[in-house]
């Protein structure tokens, strides 16, 4: 190797070692010198103390359900409520459940729990439907009034009337387009017996929700429609009308004029007066003589004799008037 080349190699090695030494010194000095970095900003937000179920009532003391947790501002949950927002939680209900440590936002709250609108004695019953069964969504709006129709083997009948819709799993995207509010399950309020009817009917046929007007209070009974009826009938089914009650005026009792019974006629009697002398005393006695010559002490005795011995009626031949005999001779 030439001496010139060897010298250049030595110089290059020395320069490399020198550069490496200087670089390490500079890095060491930088680590020793504290960096002037700005302090990280931290915030405190409310998080759930424990697992909270959906529709939990926060009531007047939401601090019993939430506590503060510190986050770096850049890493803090977006729109999370803080301790200053506790007043916004009072008398609210959770729209969705929260796990322990989850933050809370205003979108997670609602003013009323849907189950609070259920009247006493009523039950919330879910009915699975499609768009046709709820009139393209117009029969599943919460607060609507509907009739429930049951279809079974070609027959149809109105199962329940004027039923209140409580809630529905509404597709919000479809609702915002201006159409009906489509849902797959509609929750209605029913009495316990009606809930049993719906339970049996949906297992043995199809249920349809028919929207009705709020002001429609009609409760006319409609006869069920059968497949046979549709084949035979040309018109609409007749509405079963209640029998009419016709009031018939009461006839006044007829009052017949009172007829006095005719006095009873007794047998003809002849009055006989007799003077009886007993010494200086003289008394007058009256007797009555009938047609047979019997003496009676009073006229009533004649009625008794007549009842005991009635006079026989003449025979029919004797009752006939005898025709006058036809005279013959010169005088005829």
KAVENVEN-V307260 format. One record per residue. RES is the residue in three letters. PSI is psi in whole degrees, -180 to 180 (999 if undefined). OMEGA is omega in whole degrees, 0 to 359 (999 if undefined). NEAR is the number of other C-alpha atoms within 12 Angstrom. Layout:
RES/PSI/OMEGA/NEAR
RES/PSI/OMEGA/NEAR
This chain:
UNK/142/183/8
UNK/149/180/8
UNK/-33/180/9
UNK/-42/181/10
UNK/-39/180/11
UNK/-40/179/12
UNK/-42/181/13
UNK/-36/179/14
UNK/-40/179/15
UNK/-44/179/14
UNK/-41/181/14
UNK/-39/180/14
UNK/-41/180/14
UNK/-42/179/14
UNK/-38/180/14
UNK/-41/178/14
UNK/-38/179/14
UNK/-43/180/14
UNK/-39/180/14
UNK/-41/179/14
UNK/-44/181/14
UNK/-40/180/14
UNK/-44/180/14
UNK/-37/178/14
UNK/-43/180/14
UNK/-42/179/14
UNK/-37/178/13
UNK/-41/179/13
UNK/-36/180/13
UNK/-39/179/13
UNK/-33/181/11
UNK/-27/183/10
UNK/124/180/10
UNK/140/180/9
UNK/138/178/10
UNK/75/180/7
UNK/145/178/6
UNK/146/180/6
UNK/145/180/9
UNK/136/179/11
UNK/132/179/13
UNK/150/179/14
UNK/159/177/21
UNK/131/179/23
UNK/164/180/31
UNK/136/176/36
UNK/157/182/33
UNK/136/177/30
UNK/-31/183/21
UNK/177/178/17
UNK/130/181/19
UNK/129/182/28
UNK/161/175/19
UNK/143/180/21
UNK/18/175/24
UNK/133/179/28
UNK/121/180/29
UNK/-21/175/30
UNK/-145/186/22
UNK/-11/183/16
UNK/75/179/17
UNK/-19/179/30
UNK/-15/176/23
UNK/-17/183/20
UNK/-19/185/32
UNK/150/175/32
UNK/172/182/27
UNK/145/172/26
UNK/140/184/26
UNK/135/178/22
UNK/153/166/21
UNK/137/188/16
UNK/-41/182/18
UNK/-24/182/12
UNK/-2/183/16
UNK/147/177/23
UNK/138/183/23
UNK/136/177/20
UNK/20/179/17
UNK/142/179/29
UNK/149/180/32
UNK/-177/180/31
UNK/-31/179/23
UNK/-14/182/15
UNK/13/181/22
UNK/-32/180/29
UNK/-28/180/18
UNK/-16/182/26
UNK/-15/185/33
UNK/137/178/25
UNK/27/177/21
UNK/169/177/27
UNK/147/180/33
UNK/126/178/33
UNK/-33/177/24
UNK/158/179/22
UNK/153/179/21
UNK/138/176/27
UNK/162/179/19
UNK/128/181/19
UNK/-9/178/21
UNK/144/176/28
UNK/172/182/35
UNK/139/177/40
UNK/170/179/28
UNK/-29/179/25
UNK/-15/179/19
UNK/4/185/26
UNK/156/172/26
UNK/158/186/23
UNK/-39/186/22
UNK/146/172/20
UNK/124/183/23
UNK/-31/182/26
UNK/-17/180/23
UNK/-20/181/18
UNK/3/180/20
UNK/117/181/23
UNK/160/179/16
UNK/139/179/13
UNK/-1/181/14
UNK/161/178/21
UNK/143/177/26
UNK/121/184/30
UNK/128/178/30
UNK/135/179/25
UNK/122/179/34
UNK/129/186/27
UNK/171/169/29
UNK/-176/186/26
UNK/-34/180/26
UNK/-37/185/21
UNK/-10/179/30
UNK/29/178/36
UNK/51/180/24
UNK/28/175/26
UNK/-12/183/34
UNK/-12/180/33
UNK/12/180/43
UNK/18/177/46
UNK/127/179/35
UNK/132/182/28
UNK/-10/179/26
UNK/159/175/31
UNK/131/184/32
UNK/160/167/38
UNK/143/179/34
UNK/119/180/39
UNK/137/181/31
UNK/123/175/32
UNK/129/182/26
UNK/113/177/23
UNK/47/177/15
UNK/-8/178/18
UNK/154/180/22
UNK/142/177/25
UNK/155/175/26
UNK/110/183/30
UNK/-48/181/34
UNK/153/183/32
UNK/150/173/32
UNK/55/180/30
UNK/139/182/38
UNK/132/176/37
UNK/125/180/39
UNK/-46/185/33
UNK/169/177/32
UNK/148/177/33
UNK/80/191/25
UNK/140/172/29
UNK/103/187/20
UNK/-34/181/17
UNK/-41/178/13
UNK/-37/182/18
UNK/-33/182/19
UNK/-12/179/12
UNK/-3/178/11
UNK/-2/179/13
UNK/-160/178/19
UNK/172/181/24
UNK/97/185/31
UNK/144/180/34
UNK/157/176/33
UNK/-23/177/24
UNK/128/178/30
UNK/130/180/39
UNK/126/182/36
UNK/160/179/41
UNK/123/182/38
UNK/153/170/33
UNK/162/188/22
UNK/-41/180/16
UNK/-40/178/16
UNK/-33/177/23
UNK/-37/177/26
UNK/-37/177/18
UNK/-46/181/23
UNK/-39/181/36
UNK/-43/179/22
UNK/-41/184/18
UNK/-41/183/26
UNK/-20/175/24
UNK/-11/183/16
UNK/38/179/16
UNK/-157/183/21
UNK/139/178/29
UNK/137/178/36
UNK/139/177/36
UNK/121/182/42
UNK/119/182/33
UNK/138/177/31
UNK/158/182/27
UNK/144/179/19
UNK/-36/184/15
UNK/-2/181/10
UNK/106/180/15
UNK/12/182/14
UNK/145/181/13
UNK/36/182/15
UNK/134/179/16
UNK/127/178/17
UNK/132/179/21
UNK/145/178/18
UNK/148/178/24
UNK/125/179/26
UNK/163/178/19
UNK/-36/178/16
UNK/-38/179/14
UNK/-41/180/18
UNK/-32/179/16
UNK/-34/186/11
UNK/-32/188/12
UNK/142/175/13
UNK/-19/184/10
UNK/-173/180/11
UNK/155/178/13
UNK/147/179/17
UNK/141/178/15
UNK/131/178/14
UNK/112/181/13
UNK/146/177/13
UNK/142/180/9
UNK/136/181/6
UNK/139/179/7
UNK/117/181/7
UNK/124/180/6
UNK/120/179/6
UNK/123/181/6
UNK/138/179/6
UNK/134/178/7
UNK/138/178/7
UNK/137/180/6
UNK/136/180/6
UNK/133/179/7
UNK/113/179/8
UNK/144/180/6
UNK/137/179/6
UNK/132/179/6
UNK/125/179/8
UNK/133/180/7
UNK/139/179/7
UNK/141/179/6
UNK/140/182/7
UNK/134/180/12
UNK/126/178/14
UNK/-179/179/20
UNK/150/178/25
UNK/130/181/19
UNK/154/178/25
UNK/122/183/21
UNK/133/181/20
UNK/127/179/20
UNK/129/184/16
UNK/135/175/15
UNK/128/181/13
UNK/124/181/13
UNK/126/176/11
UNK/89/185/9
UNK/-130/180/7
UNK/-12/183/7
UNK/134/178/9
UNK/128/177/11
UNK/148/181/13
UNK/130/178/13
UNK/149/181/16
UNK/136/177/18
UNK/165/178/23
UNK/136/183/25
UNK/126/179/22
UNK/-173/183/25
UNK/-24/180/18
UNK/2/178/17
UNK/11/179/15
UNK/138/178/20
UNK/133/182/22
UNK/142/181/27
UNK/-20/179/20
UNK/159/179/22
UNK/-30/180/24
UNK/-26/179/20
UNK/-25/177/21
UNK/-36/177/30
UNK/-40/180/20
UNK/-43/179/15
UNK/-36/180/21
UNK/-39/178/22
UNK/-36/182/16
UNK/-33/181/11
UNK/74/181/12
UNK/148/180/13
UNK/122/181/13
UNK/140/179/10
UNK/149/179/9
UNK/151/179/9
UNK/158/180/8
UNK/-36/181/9
UNK/-31/181/9
UNK/-24/182/9
UNK/-24/182/9
UNK/137/177/9
UNK/132/178/9
UNK/132/179/9
UNK/142/178/7
UNK/137/181/6
UNK/137/182/8
UNK/119/182/9
UNK/143/177/9
UNK/160/179/7
UNK/-167/183/6
UNK/-23/181/5
UNK/-11/186/6
UNK/999/999/7
